[in-house]
């Protein structure tokens, strides 16, 4: 849990995930969801030898903004 809470201080994809979730479902559930995401990434790295490559945060932020704008436009 402490690792998930500290992700909000680091500017990366997991921090953006946590911030978006906390706006929707509340801070406590967002921290739990982020901790689960970190645990799954760790499990996959250990079991299957997968390497986590942190994509640029700007990429996901642009995708998120695009979805928000698209949702605001009434067709």
C-alpha positions, -999 to 999 in steps of 0.1 A, spaced: 0 0 0 28 24 8 43 19 -27 10 26 -43 5 58 -23 40 70 -32 33 67 -69 14 99 -67 47 117 -61 63 102 -92 52 115 -126 46 83 -145 18 63 -159 10 46 -126 7 80 -109 -16 93 -137 -37 61 -133 -40 67 -96 -50 104 -100 -77 96 -125 -91 68 -104 -91 89 -73 -112 115 -90 -137 88 -100 -138 63 -72 -121 80 -42 -85 80 -29 -86 48 -9 -99 27 -37 -76 43 -62 -46 35 -40 -58 -1 -37 -63 -4 -74 -28 10 -81 -13 -14 -56 -30 -43 -74 -17 -30 -108 19 -28 -93 15 -64 -79 3 -77 -113 32 -60 -131 57 -75 -105 41 -110 -108 43 -109 -146 79 -98 -144 89 -125 -120 69 -154 -135 72 -147 -172 104 -127 -173 86 -97 -187 102 -63 -185 80 -33 -177 87 -5 -200 72 28 -188 56 45 -217 58 82 -219 32 98 -196 24 123 -223 11 96 -246 -15 84 -221 -24 120 -211 -31 128 -248 -52 97 -252 -72 106 -220 -78 142 -232 -89 129 -265 -115 106 -249 -127 135 -227 -131 158 -256 -148 131 -277 -172 125 -248 -181 162 -246 -190 165 -283 -227 157 -288 -233 142 -322 
